[in-house]
Amino acid sequence: MTRFLTFRLLAVPLVLSLGFAASPTADRVYRNGTVYTADAHGSIVEAVAIREGHIVYLGNNAGVVSYIGPATKVTDLQGGFLMPGLVDGHLHPLEAGLKLANCSLDYQSLTVAELEERVQACLDKSQGQEPDGWLEVVNWFQESMRPAGVKTNRATLDVLKTSRPIIVVSSFGHTALVNSRALALAKITKTTPEPPGGKIWRDADGTPTGLLEDSAYAVYSELIPKPTPEENIAAARAAQKALNRQGVTSFLDADAAPEDMAAFTAVQAAGELTVRAHFAPKIAVAEAGDPASAVAKVVKYEKQYDQGTIHAKPGITVRNAKLFLDGVIAAPALTGAVLEPYRVNAGTPEHPRWVPGQSRGPAVYFPPKPLAEILVQLGRAGIDPHMHADGDAAVRAGLDAVEVMRKEIGRVDIRPAIAHDEIVSPNDFPRFKALDTMPVLSFQWEKPAGDTLGLTN
């Protein structure tokens, strides 16, 4: 069996560049392996020596012997593969850890009947929470429901044998399906206005269908009982274990609530932190009217949680801020802001004929001027903006705001990022380099599935 190990690469893997004396005694040595160095040449070596968190030797087995002293911990890789630790530049670890304890649909392609059966099974296992306990269902692969194009609404959940409020959240985290009880508790009715940065799906007479997009279901964060601090800490530990198992040694929490930062800080205080944890608190659309206050909130979190210079030992930083500029381009949500209209099928499921429709999705969630003002103030505070943008209109809005920021504050070391970039206008490709803006691509969305390929049923 092939072994897979990772080490944390913190410095350029060149011995002479590290400033150590020749052949210092190492703290750790790995030898007799296939070591991928991740240098500019993709070099493969047999052995690596590490001292005080820095790589001091990369080479063959014979050369590493002089780095081994009485206190050196030596690992024989026995031909196994060793590589630098992976850095995940965009994930939501505490949310993922909490999901491990929720009712899960496991990203499965389901019919409406199968969805109902799975949710009913979760209700049956937790009958002690009748009649008022919330049921949270996660990892719903809405885009792969069968048959293709099938609709779900509050009636899908209302038929279940329960009086409990139910919320089913899609795997993308931008769509929720709720039952009538949950709609009533949230006071979402015919007269409820569309919230900024969200959408309430409605029947022909204006009655909410139970499908809610983005900020339209934010109300449930106040209605559903929050996890206790102890549950959050347990979720952080569970997430960290899953990350380490996959070779991830650093991450950016790209929508960090206060409880996220508090939970990982508590794990660190217990001496159990095994990842470098970077956090990006969210600036909500509702805060656009007061950019100074929005940025001050992020700076407050930085002062509370950021631990300064990054070292070899796992630590915590708060040097980013998250902004959602749109939703997702995946059907049926289509909440990504796009330059050209979404296409609609003017034919039949068997013989589709795709033509331009009327919708370009919602307007970009942040208006141009407040978005630019927020980025300017983040830049002056030394905070890197991390913007969610799925559609090409949202991507362009993000780049436009960065352009204003660069003009206002110059070429200081601020590293704006635009996450996902599912559709980007070719005219905007060169702007990423010109504005020193990072595209944070999500290649897991390129999988062959219902959200990326047409289904045949």
C-alpha positions in Angstrom: 0.0 0.0 0.0 1.3 3.5 -0.9 1.8 5.7 2.1 0.8 9.4 1.8 2.4 11.9 4.2 2.6 15.6 4.1 5.1 18.1 5.6 4.5 21.8 6.1 6.6 23.7 3.5 7.3 27.2 5.0 10.4 28.2 3.1 11.9 27.9 -0.4 13.4 24.4 -0.4 17.0 25.4 -1.0 19.5 24.7 1.7 21.8 27.6 1.0 19.0 30.2 1.1 18.1 29.4 4.7 21.1 30.8 6.4 21.9 27.7 8.5 25.4 26.4 9.1 26.5 23.4 7.1 25.0 20.1 8.2 23.1 21.3 11.3 21.5 18.7 13.4 17.8 18.4 12.4 14.7 18.0 14.5 13.0 15.8 12.0 14.3 13.6 9.1 12.3 11.8 6.5 14.3 9.4 4.3 14.0 6.5 1.9 10.9 8.0 0.2 9.6 9.8 -2.9 9.7 13.4 -1.8 8.0 15.9 -4.1 9.6 19.3 -3.3 7.1 21.6 -5.1 10.1 23.7 -6.3 10.0 25.4 -9.7 11.4 22.3 -11.4 9.1 19.7 -9.7 12.1 18.0 -8.2 11.9 14.6 -6.6 14.3 13.6 -3.9 14.8 10.8 -1.4 15.1 12.6 1.9 14.3 15.9 3.7 15.6 17.3 7.0 13.8 20.0 9.0 15.1 22.2 11.8 13.1 24.8 13.7 10.3 24.5 11.2 12.5 25.1 8.2 13.7 22.7 5.5 17.5 22.5 5.8 18.2 19.6 3.4 16.6 18.1 0.4 18.5 15.3 -1.4 19.5 11.7 -1.3 19.6 9.3 1.6 23.4 9.4 2.0 23.4 13.2 2.3 20.8 13.4 5.0 22.9 11.2 7.4 25.0 14.2 8.6 21.8 15.9 9.8 20.8 13.1 12.1 21.8 13.6 15.8 20.8 11.9 19.0 17.6 13.9 19.4 16.5 13.8 15.7 13.3 12.0 15.1 13.8 9.9 11.9 11.0 8.5 9.8 11.7 5.8 7.3 9.2 6.4 4.5 9.8 2.9 3.1 9.3 4.2 -0.4 6.2 6.2 0.5 5.2 9.6 -1.0 5.9 12.8 0.9 4.8 16.3 -0.2 4.3 19.8 1.2 1.1 20.3 3.1 -1.8 21.5 1.1 -3.3 25.0 1.5 -7.0 25.4 1.0 -7.7 28.9 0.0 -11.5 28.9 0.4 -13.6 26.7 2.7 -16.0 26.9 5.6 -14.5 24.5 8.3 -16.7 25.1 11.3 -19.9 24.8 9.1 -18.5 21.5 7.7 -17.7 20.2 11.1 -21.2 21.0 12.3 -22.7 19.3 9.2 -21.2 16.0 10.3 -23.8 15.9 13.1 -26.8 17.0 10.9 -29.2 15.0 8.9 -27.4 14.7 5.6 -28.6 13.8 2.0 -24.9 13.1 1.2 -24.9 14.9 -2.2 -27.0 12.1 -3.7 -29.0 12.4 -6.9 -32.6 11.9 -5.6 -36.1 11.8 -6.8 -38.7 13.9 -4.7 -39.9 10.6 -3.2 -36.4 9.6 -2.2 -35.7 13.0 -0.7 -38.9 12.7 1.4 -38.0 9.2 2.5 -34.5 10.3 3.6 -35.8 13.3 5.5 -38.6 11.2 7.1 -36.0 8.7 8.3 -34.1 11.6 10.1 -37.4 12.7 11.7 -38.2 9.2 12.8 -34.7 8.9 14.5 -35.3 12.1 16.5 -39.0 11.9 17.5 -38.1 13.2 20.9 -37.8 16.7 19.3 -41.5 16.8 18.3 -43.3 19.1 17.9 -41.1 22.2 17.9 -37.5 21.1 17.4 -35.9 22.2 14.2 -34.7 19.6 11.7 -31.7 20.9 9.7 -30.9 18.9 6.6 -27.6 19.4 4.7 -25.8 18.4 1.6 -28.9 18.5 -0.7 -27.7 18.2 -4.3 -30.5 20.3 -5.7 -29.1 20.4 -9.2 -29.0 16.6 -9.5 -32.6 16.0 -8.5 -34.3 13.4 -10.8 -35.9 13.7 -13.3 -34.0 16.7 -14.6 -35.9 19.9 -14.0 -38.2 18.5 -11.3 -39.5 21.2 -8.9 -39.6 21.1 -5.1 -41.5 23.4 -2.8 -43.0 23.6 0.7 -45.4 20.8 -0.2 -42.5 18.4 -0.7 -41.8 18.7 3.1 -45.4 19.4 4.3 -46.4 15.8 3.5 -43.9 14.4 6.0 -45.2 13.0 9.3 -44.1 15.8 11.6 -45.1 19.1 13.1 -41.5 20.3 13.3 -40.1 23.2 11.2 -37.7 21.8 8.6 -34.9 23.5 6.6 -33.1 21.7 3.8 -29.9 23.6 2.6 -28.3 22.9 -0.8 -24.8 21.7 -1.1 -23.7 25.0 -2.6 -25.1 26.8 0.5 -27.0 29.4 -1.5 -30.5 27.8 -1.6 -32.8 26.5 1.1 -36.1 24.6 1.0 -38.4 25.0 4.0 -41.8 23.7 5.0 -44.9 25.8 5.8 -44.1 25.7 9.5 -40.7 27.2 8.9 -42.1 29.9 6.6 -44.7 30.8 9.3 -42.0 31.0 12.0 -39.9 33.3 9.8 -43.0 35.4 8.9 -42.3 35.1 5.2 -45.6 35.8 3.5 -47.0 37.3 0.3 -46.2 40.8 1.5 -42.6 40.1 2.5 -40.3 42.2 0.3 -37.3 40.7 -1.5 -34.3 41.2 0.8 -31.1 42.8 -0.5 -28.9 40.0 -1.8 -31.6 37.4 -1.8 -34.7 36.0 -3.5 -38.0 34.5 -2.4 -39.5 32.1 -4.9 -43.2 32.6 -5.2 -46.3 31.0 -6.8 -48.3 32.9 -9.4 -50.4 34.6 -6.6 -47.2 35.7 -4.8 -47.3 33.0 -2.1 -43.8 31.9 -1.1 -43.0 28.4 -2.5 -40.6 27.5 0.3 -37.5 28.0 -1.9 -35.2 30.8 -0.7 -32.0 32.1 -2.1 -29.0 33.6 -0.2 -30.0 36.4 2.2 -33.7 35.4 1.9 -33.1 32.6 4.4 -30.7 34.5 6.6 -33.6 34.9 9.1 -33.2 31.3 10.1 -29.8 32.0 11.6 -31.7 33.7 14.4 -34.6 31.3 14.6 -32.7 28.0 14.7 -31.0 27.4 18.1 -27.3 28.1 17.8 -24.7 25.4 18.6 -23.2 25.8 22.1 -19.6 26.9 22.4 -18.8 23.3 23.3 -20.5 22.0 20.2 -18.6 24.5 18.1 -15.3 23.4 19.6 -16.1 19.8 18.9 -17.0 20.7 15.3 -13.7 22.5 14.9 -11.9 19.4 16.1 -13.8 17.3 13.7 -13.1 19.6 10.8 -9.4 19.8 11.6 -9.2 16.0 11.7 -10.8 15.7 8.3 -8.5 18.4 6.9 -5.4 16.7 8.2 -6.5 13.4 6.9 -6.5 14.9 3.4 -3.1 16.6 3.8 -4.4 20.1 4.4 -2.2 22.1 6.8 -3.5 25.7 6.1 -6.9 27.1 5.3 -8.8 30.3 4.8 -12.2 30.3 6.4 -14.0 32.3 3.7 -17.0 33.5 5.8 -15.8 33.5 9.3 -18.4 34.2 12.0 -17.2 35.1 15.5 -18.0 31.6 16.7 -15.6 30.1 14.0 -12.7 32.2 15.3 -13.5 31.5 18.9 -13.8 27.7 18.4 -10.4 27.3 16.7 -8.8 29.7 19.2 -10.2 27.4 22.0 -8.7 24.3 20.2 -5.4 26.1 20.1 -5.6 27.0 23.8 -6.0 23.3 24.5 -2.7 22.6 22.6 -4.6 20.8 19.8 -4.4 23.1 16.8 -2.7 21.2 13.9 -3.5 23.6 11.0 -2.7 27.3 10.2 -6.1 28.9 10.5 -6.8 32.1 8.5 -10.2 33.8 8.9 -12.2 36.2 6.7 -15.1 37.8 8.6 -18.1 38.7 6.4 -19.1 42.2 5.5 -22.9 41.8 4.7 -24.8 43.6 2.0 -26.8 45.4 4.7 -23.6 47.1 5.9 -22.9 48.7 2.5 -24.5 52.0 3.7 -21.7 52.5 6.4 -18.4 51.3 5.0 -16.4 52.7 7.8 -18.4 50.8 10.4 -18.2 47.6 8.3 -14.4 47.7 8.1 -14.1 48.7 11.7 -15.9 45.5 12.7 -13.3 43.4 10.7 -10.4 45.3 12.3 -11.9 44.6 15.7 -11.8 40.9 15.0 -8.2 41.3 13.8 -7.2 42.9 17.0 -9.0 40.2 19.0 -7.8 37.0 17.2 -4.9 37.7 14.9 -1.6 36.4 16.3 0.9 38.3 14.1 3.8 36.9 12.1 3.2 33.4 10.7 5.5 30.8 12.2 6.1 27.1 11.6 3.8 26.3 14.6 0.1 26.4 13.7 -1.5 29.7 14.5 -4.4 32.0 13.7 -4.7 35.2 11.6 -7.5 37.5 10.6 -6.3 39.4 7.5 -9.2 39.0 5.1 -12.8 40.1 4.7 -15.5 38.3 2.8 -18.0 40.0 0.5 -20.7 38.2 -1.5 -21.3 39.9 -4.8 -23.8 37.4 -6.2 -25.1 33.9 -5.8 -24.6 30.9 -8.1 -25.0 30.3 -11.8 -26.3 26.8 -11.2 -29.9 26.1 -12.2 -32.5 26.4 -10.8 -31.2 29.1 -8.6 -29.6 31.3 -11.3 -28.6 33.9 -8.8 -25.2 34.6 -10.3 -25.1 38.1 -11.9 -24.3 37.7 -15.6 -23.7 40.0 -18.5 -25.8 38.1 -21.0 -29.2 36.6 -20.3 -29.5 33.1 -19.0 -30.7 30.7 -21.7 -34.1 29.0 -21.5 -35.3 25.9 -23.2 -37.8 26.8 -25.9 -38.0 23.2 -27.0 -38.8 20.1 -25.0 -36.8 18.0 -22.5 -36.3 15.4 -25.2 -35.4 18.0 -27.9 -34.1 21.1 -26.2 -33.7 24.4 -28.0 -31.8 26.9 -25.9 -32.4 30.6 -26.5 -31.6 33.7 -24.6 -34.2 34.4 -21.9 -35.0 37.6 -20.0 -33.1 37.1 -16.8 -29.5 38.2 -16.1 -29.9 37.1 -12.5 -30.0 39.7 -9.7 -28.2 42.9 -9.7 -24.7 42.7 -8.1 -25.4 42.6 -4.4 -23.2 45.6 -3.5 -23.7 48.8 -5.5 -20.5 50.0 -7.2 -19.7 53.1 -5.0 -20.1 51.4 -1.6 -18.2 48.3 -2.8 -15.3 50.5 -3.9 -15.4 52.5 -0.7 -15.3 49.3 1.4 -12.3 47.9 -0.6 -10.4 51.2 -0.2 -10.9 51.3 3.5 -10.0 47.6 3.8 -6.8 48.3 1.9 -5.9 51.1 4.1 -6.5 48.9 7.2 -4.2 46.2 5.7 -7.1 43.7 5.2 -7.3 41.7 2.0 -10.8 41.6 0.3 -12.1 38.1 -0.6 -15.1 38.5 -2.9 -17.5 35.8 -4.0 -18.4 36.2 -7.7 -19.9 33.4 -9.8 -21.2 35.3 -12.8 -19.2 37.5 -15.2 -21.1 40.7 -14.2 -20.2 40.1 -10.5 -16.6 39.4 -11.5 -16.4 42.7 -13.4 -17.9 44.6 -10.5 -15.3 43.1 -8.2 -12.5 44.1 -10.6 -13.9 47.6 -11.0 -13.8 48.1 -7.2 -10.3 46.8 -7.0 -9.3 49.3 -9.8 -10.6 52.1 -7.6 -8.8 50.7 -4.6 -5.5 50.6 -6.5 -5.9 54.2 -7.6 -6.7 55.4 -4.1 -4.0 53.5 -2.1 -1.4 52.6 -4.7 0.6 49.4 -5.0 0.7 48.5 -1.3 0.8 44.8 -0.3 -2.9 44.2 -0.4 -4.0 41.0 -2.1 -7.6 41.1 -3.3 -9.1 37.8 -4.4 -12.2 36.9 -6.4 -13.5 33.5 -5.6 -15.1 30.9 -7.9 -15.1 33.0 -11.2 -17.4 30.4 -12.8 -18.0 32.8 -15.8 -15.5 35.5 -16.7 -15.7 37.8 -19.7 -12.6 37.3 -21.9 -12.2 41.1 -21.8 -11.6 40.8 -18.0 -8.9 38.1 -18.1 -6.0 40.5 -18.3 -7.4 42.7 -15.6 -6.6 40.1 -12.9 -2.9 40.5 -13.6 -3.0 44.2 -14.2 -4.8 44.8 -10.9 -2.8 42.1 -9.0 -6.0 40.3 -8.1 -6.1 36.5 -7.4 -8.7 34.3 -9.0 -9.5 31.6 -6.4 -10.9 28.9 -8.6 -13.1 26.1 -7.3 -12.3 23.1 -9.5 -14.5 20.8 -7.4 -17.4 22.4 -9.3 -16.0 21.0 -12.6 -17.1 17.5 -11.7 -19.4 15.7 -14.1 -22.7 16.0 -12.4 -26.2 17.5 -12.6 -24.9 21.0 -12.1 -22.3 20.8 -14.9 -23.8 18.3 -17.4 -27.2 17.8 -18.8 -29.0 14.7 -17.4 -30.7 12.1 -19.6 -33.6 10.4 -17.9 
